[in-house]
């Protein structure tokens, strides 16, 4: 199993910025598809950003232009830099991993694989914007 530990959440005022991180306990981190999703109380889970093994990224329309996902394969770390935060960004943010070898769907890409599900997920870090 892969252990994922998120950090960096907190409370900020609208318009502020935060960087949240996720460290993965795996030697094969660089091969995995990674992503962040968020969930607010009473709301559906929402995919925020995805990054594949070549560091190509996809963003939800709601965060495009404000959030940046990145990965540091040498440190097994996934980051999400969030700027111009708004109250509607308030949620628990979760780091997820998809092992593409476990995905047999179509199209065979990171976005489709993570939409279908994830292999491992962290416990989350809370982001509150007021």
C-alpha positions as CSV (number, residue, x, y, z in Angstrom):
1,X,0.0,0.0,0.0
2,X,0.9,3.6,-0.5
3,X,0.6,6.0,2.4
4,X,-0.3,9.6,1.5
5,X,0.0,12.4,4.0
6,X,-1.4,15.8,3.2
7,X,-0.3,19.1,4.9
8,X,-0.5,22.8,4.5
9,X,-4.2,23.4,4.9
10,X,-5.5,26.3,7.0
11,X,-7.7,29.3,7.1
12,X,-7.3,32.3,4.8
13,X,-9.2,35.3,3.8
14,X,-10.8,35.6,0.3
15,X,-8.2,36.5,-2.2
16,X,-5.4,34.8,-0.3
17,X,-3.2,31.9,-1.2
18,X,-2.2,28.5,0.2
19,X,0.0,25.7,-0.9
20,X,-0.9,22.2,0.2
21,X,1.3,19.2,-0.2
22,X,1.1,15.4,-0.2
23,X,4.0,13.1,0.5
24,X,3.7,9.5,-0.8
25,X,5.5,6.5,0.8
26,X,6.4,4.7,-2.4
27,X,9.5,4.1,-4.5
28,X,7.5,4.1,-7.7
29,X,5.9,7.5,-7.2
30,X,7.1,8.8,-10.6
31,X,5.0,6.2,-12.5
32,X,1.7,7.1,-10.8
33,X,-1.1,9.4,-11.9
34,X,-1.8,11.8,-9.1
35,X,-4.6,14.2,-8.3
36,X,-6.4,16.3,-5.8
37,X,-10.1,16.3,-5.1
38,X,-12.1,18.2,-2.6
39,X,-15.3,17.7,-0.7
40,X,-17.3,20.2,1.3
41,X,-20.0,19.2,3.8
42,X,-23.2,18.3,2.1
43,X,-21.7,18.6,-1.4
44,X,-20.5,16.1,-4.0
45,X,-16.8,15.2,-4.3
46,X,-15.2,17.4,-6.9
47,X,-12.0,16.7,-8.9
48,X,-9.7,19.7,-8.7
49,X,-6.6,18.9,-10.6
50,X,-4.8,15.9,-12.1
51,X,-1.2,15.4,-13.1
52,X,0.2,12.4,-15.0
53,X,3.7,10.8,-14.9
54,X,4.9,13.3,-17.5
55,X,3.6,16.2,-15.4
56,X,0.8,17.1,-17.8
57,X,-1.9,18.7,-15.8
58,X,-5.7,19.1,-16.1
59,X,-7.8,21.4,-14.0
60,X,-11.5,21.7,-13.1
61,X,-13.0,24.8,-14.7
62,X,-13.8,26.2,-11.3
63,X,-10.1,26.4,-10.4
64,X,-8.5,27.0,-13.8
65,X,-6.1,30.0,-13.7
66,X,-6.1,30.0,-9.9
67,X,-4.7,26.7,-8.9
68,X,-1.4,25.0,-10.0
69,X,-0.6,21.3,-9.5
70,X,2.9,20.1,-9.5
71,X,4.9,17.1,-8.6
72,X,8.5,16.5,-7.3
73,X,9.4,12.9,-8.1
74,X,12.7,13.1,-6.3
75,X,10.8,13.9,-3.1
76,X,7.7,11.8,-3.8
77,X,5.7,15.0,-3.3
78,X,2.5,16.4,-4.9
79,X,1.7,20.1,-4.5
80,X,-1.3,22.3,-5.1
81,X,-0.7,26.0,-5.1
82,X,-4.0,27.8,-4.7
83,X,-4.3,31.6,-5.3
84,X,-7.2,34.0,-5.3
85,X,-9.1,31.7,-2.9
86,X,-12.8,32.2,-2.5
87,X,-15.3,31.0,0.1
88,X,-16.6,28.4,-2.4
89,X,-13.1,26.8,-2.3
90,X,-13.7,25.8,1.3
91,X,-13.5,22.0,1.6
92,X,-11.4,19.1,2.7
93,X,-8.7,18.5,0.1
94,X,-7.6,14.9,-0.6
95,X,-4.5,13.6,-2.4
96,X,-5.1,10.6,-4.6
97,X,-3.0,8.1,-6.5
98,X,-4.0,6.0,-9.5
99,X,-1.8,3.1,-10.6
100,X,-2.4,3.0,-14.4
101,X,-1.6,-0.7,-14.4
102,X,-4.8,-1.2,-12.5
103,X,-6.9,0.7,-15.0
104,X,-8.4,-1.2,-18.0
105,X,-10.8,1.4,-19.2
106,X,-10.9,3.7,-22.2
107,X,-9.5,6.1,-22.9
108,X,-6.3,5.0,-21.1
109,X,-5.2,8.3,-19.7
110,X,-4.7,9.7,-16.3
111,X,-7.9,11.9,-16.2
112,X,-10.1,9.0,-17.2
113,X,-8.4,6.6,-14.8
114,X,-8.8,9.0,-11.8
115,X,-12.4,9.7,-12.7
116,X,-13.0,6.0,-12.6
117,X,-11.4,5.8,-9.1
118,X,-8.2,5.9,-7.2
119,X,-6.0,3.2,-5.6
120,X,-5.0,5.3,-2.5
121,X,-6.2,8.4,-0.8
122,X,-4.8,10.5,2.0
123,X,-6.8,11.6,5.0
124,X,-7.2,15.1,3.7
125,X,-6.3,18.7,4.8
126,X,-8.9,21.3,5.5
127,X,-8.9,24.6,3.6
128,X,-11.2,27.3,4.9
129,X,-11.7,30.6,3.1
130,X,-13.7,33.4,4.7
